[in-house]
Amino acid sequence: MIYNKSIAIVIALALLCAINFTNAQEAQNDSTELPLKIEHAEPLFIDLIRDLGARKGESEWNVGLGMFDRLNYDKYEALVEYEWAVKDRLGLEIEVPVSIYTSNGLESANGTRPSNRIESIKKAFQWTFLVSEKMNTSMAVGGINEFVFTPLDSISTSSVFQGDVVNPFLIAATNWRNGFHSLIYTGPRWFIPFNKELKREFEYEINTNFHYMIPNTRNFIGVEFNKILAQDDFDMTIRPQMRVSISNKLLIGIVGGIPINRERERLSSFIRLIYEPGHRHK
């Protein structure tokens, strides 16, 4: 618990510094002048907390639906998330994912399907600390804190929450000015259980992304390479994807999933609906 509290304190201090720094920047800027923001193609599966260089007042609703072939069972995932910029370059997010598991006729004694569950309550922040017009590059730091729910059929014998996931991250993105975009999203993840019967887990994520955005539109095609390093294990899933603008405020993203091995999963698919209610894209 001391370790968990220390991480929470570090994240809180980082958020406080981000707010103070952003306030200082706003005081120096002309109130009628919008801060510089570079357009970057945002990955669709491991999405950002808010646009890099987000401006105060921007907001976005996301609804995601996914289907995953987990060898011995199928997983259906739904999520709802809301993200908004409370200050220039400082974004917050809250998300609730839900998972439903069904049989695919291949279950075995060692591969029974998990219980249906509300996965977690996820809270996150992201601060863009660099927006370079010369390099057409943005960089950000942030953190995700996720309270993981106990499966529904075990709540009667266990606490409501199973544990806590802590995930600080770093983002660096470049718009190459010819329609091509690159982005890296990386950071460690700790699972800290509240139940002594569960073990603490650690893994490191490296997500690299390459996209081509069609000129004068918000439509793009691209690919995510989602890589996870754990003790004596390495997994990577290739996620080809495309985003299409339906209207000025509504976009849809379609993602496929191809793992490089089949230890945990075969093919998967994911759809993300993106709605921006409070502002127009500029």
N, C-alpha and C positions, 0 to 999 in steps of 0.2 A: 504493500500500500504506500510506503514511503517513496518507492520508485515511481509509482503511478502519480502521486501528488507532485513530485519533482517535475515530471514531464508536463503536467497540467500547468504548473507555475511558469515554466519556460515558454509554453505556448501563449499564456496570458500576457506575459511581459512582452513577447514579440508583437502581439496584437496591439498592446498599449503603445509601443514605440511606433508602430505603423500609423496609428491614429494621430499621434503627436506630430510625426514627420509630415503626414498629409495635411494636417491643419496649418503647419508652418508654410508649406508650399502654397496652399490656397491663399494665405495672407499676403504672399508676395505677388500673386497673379492678379491681373485685372479681372474684376468680377464678371465682365462682359466677354471675356476671352475664354474659349473652351481649351482645356489642356490638350496637348498633343496626344493622339492615339493612332497607332499603326494597325492596319488591318492584318489579321492573321487567321489562317484556316484552323479552326478548333476541332480536335479529334472528337469523334462521335461516341465511342465506347467509354474510354477513360476521359470524360470531358472535364473542362476547367471549371473552377468555382465561379468565375465571371470572366468576361473578355479581358485580355491583357490591356492595361491602360484604361480600364473602365471609368466612365464619368458618373459623377453623383446623380442619382435618380434613375439610372438604367436598371431594368429588371427583366426577369425571364422565367417562364414556367416551362418545365420539361415533363413529358410523360414518356416512359420507356416500356417496351414490351419485348421480351426475349424468349427464345426457345433453345435449350441446350441438351444435346444427347450425351448423357453421363454414363455410357457403357451399360450399366445394369438398370438404369431408370432414366426417365426424362425429367428435365427441370424446366418449369415455366416461371419466368420472372417478370414482375411489374414494378415500376417505381414512379413516384411522383416527387419532384423536387422544385424548389423555388430559390432563385438566386437574385441578389440585388446589390447595388453599389451604394453603400452608406456614405462614402466619401469618394472624391476623385481617386482612382487607382486602388481603392480598397473594397473588395467584394466579400459578401457572406452568403452562405448556402445552408439550407436544411433539406434533408431527403429522407424518405421512408420507403425502403424496398420490401417487397413481399415475394416469397417463393412458394410454389406449389409443385409437388413431386408426384409423378404418375409412373405406373409400371409399363415396361416395354416388353415384358415376357422373358427377360433374360436375367432376372434376379437370382442370386445364389446366396448361400449361407454367409459368404464373406462380402456380399455386395447388396444388402437390403437398402431400400430407399429411405432417406431421412424423412422426418415429419414436416408437414406443411408449417410455415411460420412467417410471422412478420420478422424480417431479418434484424432490423436495427433502427435506431434513430441516429442519423448522421448529421453532424454540425461541422462547418468548415469556414475558414477564412483564407483570403488570398490578397497579397499586397504586391502590386507592380512597382518595383523600386528603380527600374531603368526603362526609359523609352528613348531610344536613340534614333533620331531622324537620319543622321549621317550613315549609320550602319543598318537602318531599317530593321532594328532588332528591339525586342522587349524581353525583360527578365522579371521573374516574380518568385516570391517565397510564400509558403502557406502551411496550413496544418488542418488535418481532419481528425476529429474525435468522434468515435462511434460506439454507442452503447448497444451491445449485442443482446437480443432477446433470447430467453430460454424457449425451446420448442413448446408449442401450445399444449401438447399432451404430457409435459413434464413440469408445468408451472405449479401444480398442486404439491409436488414434493421438492421443488427447488425455488429459488428466488426468481423474480421476474426477469432480471438481467443475468446473463451468463458470464459476461466479461466486458472488457473495454479494449477498443482498438485505437492506437495512436499512430498517426501517419504524417510526419512533417515532409514537405516536398519542395523541390526547386524546379522552375520552368524556365526554359530559354527558347525563344522563337525568332525566326528570321523570315521576312518577306523579301524574296529575291528580285522583286520588281518586274518579273517577266511572267507572272502568273503562278510561279512555283513557291511553295512554302515548306518550311521544315520546323519541327518542334520536338523538344525532348522534355519529358516529365519524369522525374526520378526522385526516389526517397525510400527510407526504411519503413517497415510496418511492424508494430508490436501488438500481439494479442495478450492481454493481461487478464487472466481468469479471476472471477470472484469466488469460484468454487475450487476447493483444494484438489478435487478429483480430476480437474482439467489441468493440462500442462500449458505453460507459457510458450508462445510461438514467436518466431522472428523470420522475416523474409525481406528481401530488397527488390524493389520494382525499378525497371528501366523501360520506359515506354518511348519509342522513337516513332516519329510521324512524318510522312511526306505527302503533300497534296498539290494538285493543280487546280487553281480557281479560274473559271471562265471569265475573261475580261468583262468589266462593267456589270457583273452579276454577283450574286452570293452563292452560286452553284459551284460545287467542286467534286472532284473524284480524288481518291487517295488511298492510303493504306496506313494502318497502325501495326507496329510490331510490339506486342505486349509481352515483356520478359519478366520472369520471376525467378530470383535466386534464393534458395533456401539451403539448409544444411544438406550437403551431398546431393543436391537436386537442382535441375534447371529446366524450366518450362518456357516455351514461347508459343504464342498464338498469333497467326497472321490474320489481320482483319481488313480485307478490302472494303471500301465504303464509298458512298456518294451522298451528297446533300443537294436538295432541290428546293428552291424558294417557291412556295405556293402563292404568297402575297407578300406585301411589305412587312408584315408582322408575323407570318407563319412560315415555318420551314419544316421539312421532313428529312430525316437521315436514315439510310438503310445500310446495315453492316452485316457482313458475313464473318464467320470464324473458322479458321483452319489451323488446328494444333499441329506442331511439328512431330509430336508423338501422340499415342493414344493411351497414355497411362491413366488419365482421368476423364477425358472427353473426346468425342468425335466432332462432327460438324455442329455449328451453332449459327443462329441468326438473331438480329436485334434491330428494332425500329425505334427511332426517337422522334417525337413531335416536339417542336420548339416554338413557343409563342412569346412574343415580346409585347406586353400590353401597354407599357407606360412611355415608350419613346419610339422614334423612327430611326432606323439605321442610317448613319451618316458616313 
